[in-house]
Amino acid sequence: MSFVLIAAGVFYYLVTLNHPYIGVNMKSVNGHWIISGIDPRGDGYEAGVRTGDIVLKINEKEPEEFPNLLKWQQIEGASLIEVTKQNRRVSITLPIKTNIVRNLTEIPLQILGFVFWLLGFMAWVKRPFLVQARALFWLNWIIGMAIVLVPASARCIFFARELELICLSIVPIFLINLVWVYPKDSRTRTYNLIRNIFIIISLIIISYIILQSCGIFNNVRLLRSIFTSNLIIALILALGNLGLSLKLPIENKVRNQAGILFIGMVLGFFPFVFLTVLPQLFNVQPIKYSDFSSLFLAFVPTAWYYVIVNKYLPDSRRIFEAIVVSFIQSIILSMVTSYLLYSQKIIKAINIEVFLLTLSFSILVIVIINFTRMITSKLLSRLAFSEGKQTFKQRMLKLNENLVSINEEKGIFEEILKSLGIQGAYIIIENPKRGYLTKAVGTFLENPDQLAELEMYFQSCNKTNLKATILSENLPAEIFIPVNSGDFSCGIFLGHRHSHIKFKADELPLITLISSQLTQRLITTFVIKELSVEIKSLAQRSQDSLRRNQGLQGITIALFRNLERERAHVASEIYDGPLQLGLDLNRWLKHLGEECPMDDKTENAVSHMRELVENLNFELRQISNDLRPTALKDLGLLTAVELLCKDIMLKELSLITLETIGLNREDRFPEEIESAAYRFIQEGITNAVKHSGANKLTIGIEKTEANLELTVKDRGKGFETNKIEEWALIGSHFGIVSMKERVESLGGSLQITSQIHRGTILKATVPII
């Protein structure tokens, strides 16, 4: 699919190099074709075509004979038109060669389409098993395809207009699918209903596009209104679904993800919809400088890619705050710029087009200023102009690097004093279940009263406020950093009040970040100490459990061996008892029917009794064979499995394919192995026929030097494999559980691979040596 998009984009762009862009829209009024709209950048405007002109001839033919006029109400491809201007008949020659400058201005739009595709493709590559990444790829692919077709569509080239409209008509389906699976999978009945409605609408639009292209219908305005309204409704629903996630608690990461996605979609779609889509929907002349609005669309795939690919995201509230501030700055700057241009008589009047042009310029300036400031700040941090901050940042970064390689608690505290150059530090870690831990280093070791004062401050402070604080002069420490991690409440006091090293307010964010990582290390060492005793105890219990498991394995083998013996005993009892009696009864009934005269009614009764007895004998043979397959004992595993497959295919009307590698009919194995292998295949086929809904199965038997590998595959409903352990506990689906126990009792392994609606694969490996 990626190749299709790239090939289509390159092909259509090369074709547009030889086609001028006229940019003239028309409508029929009282039998006359009138110019209803014209693109000021098109060749038609430059040639002298104006809104309101009445078209008399196109290429010296009647307008109704020009195909693009009938299909799309445009005169793309025309070279000569005759119009009436103020009751004057005028011939206007249109260029037959393309404008090179215009083709260059259309390159950013082509790049935008490829950016959509590329970001979706990269998200799928980086997160190949994430359903959200696949949903993003297909949405970006369809939007990218629509965008790269825009220049060719505007020229009505080679089915480009139809392809563009078809792509835009199905964008809502992929947009709804993406929003409903990210930031969390919330596909419900409501989602299915909305998706089905959009599918139906898209099919109606595609049918209308085809009929419009064939000339059966001729209402471009109606078609444009339908698919544009469809896009806007889908966008509103998508933003609404993200808006519901914004109501989640602040600490919920889904809320933060939804916030970033919401910001990206608003920044990307709002300018494009307001400046380009709505004028088309209401048949209003587009704003002259509205093309830049399409560039805002780049925010959409960028935001989706950023959120899906990255696990750790910045706070969406800070992003929103920065965007609002920058936008207000841009508005103020654009207003000032517009007034200066007007006061200097560079422009004649201040209108919406001038304001939007200056606003776009102001946004660009603000972005460049912020980007330049960020780069300058990084450069200055490496120079001597800000040596104090440089030294502090280096110390903090050095501390962060050194903490990675330190595992002992004592070494961690010593590294804090050494790297930061402070005189003291005091750390408190509190957990309701695990206890209370305090650790002081440096000056605080010699002042227990100061430690008590700091501990009282920690207990009295608001532990939900996680902002670093510069303490007041009456406290012995300089700064306090509260950190919450799970059930742990932590407080870190750094620096002494009388120390010559002082922290600054702009250093607190970096200190908070490093302190959070430091706290995790301390909590880890704290927990490790408590768990070390438990680990030793667990090791001892593990050894005891291993010995018990070995005993249980022997018991399991004995149980299955006794089970097979009991099956054989029951089968023998059936064969020697009820089955023989049934055979004798059948012979006597046959003798009675042949030797004794009887009327028709009696003969029918005897015949019916013989049929019942024969069915009884057949069922007894089947039960006896299931309990103790004689073919398995007499002819071997392969022959027994073949007979089993034939018998099941006759009864269940299923197609079973048997594939063998390295196994011959003469190969025999110990009784336990042959019995386990046969029961595994029998149980696997039974489960597939009963539960999967598949009518095609594949059985595989492969003999290697050390193992016998057995496989049962189907393409049925599938199930969730994580429920197998639960089944074992509650006694449900005993067949799979016993299958697993039987294989593992022989030292083998059972692997079950299954996905919903994608089938199941049972694979058992049984050692034979």
Stockholm file with secondary structure:
# STOCKHOLM 1.0

chainA/1-769         MSFVLIAAGVFYYLVTLNHPYIGVNMKSVNGHWIISGIDPRGDGYEAGVRTGDIVLKINEKEPEEFPNLLKWQQIEGASLIEVTKQNRRVSITLPIKTNIVRNLTEIPLQILGFVFWLLGFMAWVKRPFLVQARALFWLNWIIGMAIVLVPASARCIFFARELELICLSIVPIFLINLVWVYPKDSRTRTYNLIRNIFIIISLIIISYIILQSCGIFNNVRLLRSIFTSNLIIALILALGNLGLSLKLPIENKVRNQAGILFIGMVLGFFPFVFLTVLPQLFNVQPIKYSDFSSLFLAFVPTAWYYVIVNKYLPDSRRIFEAIVVSFIQSIILSMVTSYLLYSQKIIKAINIEVFLLTLSFSILVIVIINFTRMITSKLLSRLAFSEGKQTFKQRMLKLNENLVSINEEKGIFEEILKSLGIQGAYIIIENPKRGYLTKAVGTFLENPDQLAELEMYFQSCNKTNLKATILSENLPAEIFIPVNSGDFSCGIFLGHRHSHIKFKADELPLITLISSQLTQRLITTFVIKELSVEIKSLAQRSQDSLRRNQGLQGITIALFRNLERERAHVASEIYDGPLQLGLDLNRWLKHLGEECPMDDKTENAVSHMRELVENLNFELRQISNDLRPTALKDLGLLTAVELLCKDIMLKELSLITLETIGLNREDRFPEEIESAAYRFIQEGITNAVKHSGANKLTIGIEKTEANLELTVKDRGKGFETNKIEEWALIGSHFGIVSMKERVESLGGSLQITSQIHRGTILKATVPII
#=GR chainA/1-769 SS CHHHHHHHHHHHHHHHTTSCCCCEEEEEETTEEEEEEECTTSHHHHHTCCTTCEEEEETTBCGGGCHHHHHHSBCTTCSEEEEEETTEEEEEECCSSCCHHHHHHTHHHHHHHHHHHHHHHHHHHHSTTCHHHHHHHHHHHHHHHHHHTHHHHHTTCTTHHHHHHHHHHHHHHHHHHHHHHSSSCCCCHHHHHHHHHHHHHHHHHHHHHHHHHTTSCCCHHHHHHHHHHHHHHHHHHHHHHHHHHTTSCTTCHHHHHHHHHHHHHHHHHHHHIIIIIHHHHTTCCCCTTCGGGGGGGGHHHHHHHHHHHCSSCCCHHHHHHHHHHHHHHHHHHHHHHHHHHHHTTSSSCCCHHHHHHHHHHHHHHHHHHHHHHHHHHHHHHTSGGGHHHHHHHHHHHHHHHHHHTCCSHHHHHHHHHHHHCCSEEEEEEEETTTEEEEEEEEGGGGCHHHHHHHHHHHHHSCTTCCCCEECCTTSSEEEEEEEEETTEEEEEEEEETTCSCCCCGGGHHHHHHHHHHHHHHHHHHHHHHHHHHHHHHHHHHHHHHHHHHHHHHHHHHHHHHHHHHHHHHHHHHHIIIIIHHHHHHHHHHHHHHHHSCCCHHHHHHHHHHHHHHHHHHHHHHHHHHHHSCHHHHHTCHHHHHHHHHHHHHHHHCCEEEEEEESCCTTCCCCHHHHHHHHHHHHHHHHHIIIIICCSEEEEEEEECSSEEEEEEEECSCCCCGGGHHHHHHHTCSHHHHHHHHHHHHTTCEEEEEEETTTEEEEEEEEECC
#=GC SS_cons         CHHHHHHHHHHHHHHHTTSCCCCEEEEEETTEEEEEEECTTSHHHHHTCCTTCEEEEETTBCGGGCHHHHHHSBCTTCSEEEEEETTEEEEEECCSSCCHHHHHHTHHHHHHHHHHHHHHHHHHHHSTTCHHHHHHHHHHHHHHHHHHTHHHHHTTCTTHHHHHHHHHHHHHHHHHHHHHHSSSCCCCHHHHHHHHHHHHHHHHHHHHHHHHHTTSCCCHHHHHHHHHHHHHHHHHHHHHHHHHHTTSCTTCHHHHHHHHHHHHHHHHHHHHIIIIIHHHHTTCCCCTTCGGGGGGGGHHHHHHHHHHHCSSCCCHHHHHHHHHHHHHHHHHHHHHHHHHHHHTTSSSCCCHHHHHHHHHHHHHHHHHHHHHHHHHHHHHHTSGGGHHHHHHHHHHHHHHHHHHTCCSHHHHHHHHHHHHCCSEEEEEEEETTTEEEEEEEEGGGGCHHHHHHHHHHHHHSCTTCCCCEECCTTSSEEEEEEEEETTEEEEEEEEETTCSCCCCGGGHHHHHHHHHHHHHHHHHHHHHHHHHHHHHHHHHHHHHHHHHHHHHHHHHHHHHHHHHHHHHHHHHHHIIIIIHHHHHHHHHHHHHHHHSCCCHHHHHHHHHHHHHHHHHHHHHHHHHHHHSCHHHHHTCHHHHHHHHHHHHHHHHCCEEEEEEESCCTTCCCCHHHHHHHHHHHHHHHHHIIIIICCSEEEEEEEECSSEEEEEEEECSCCCCGGGHHHHHHHTCSHHHHHHHHHHHHTTCEEEEEEETTTEEEEEEEEECC
//
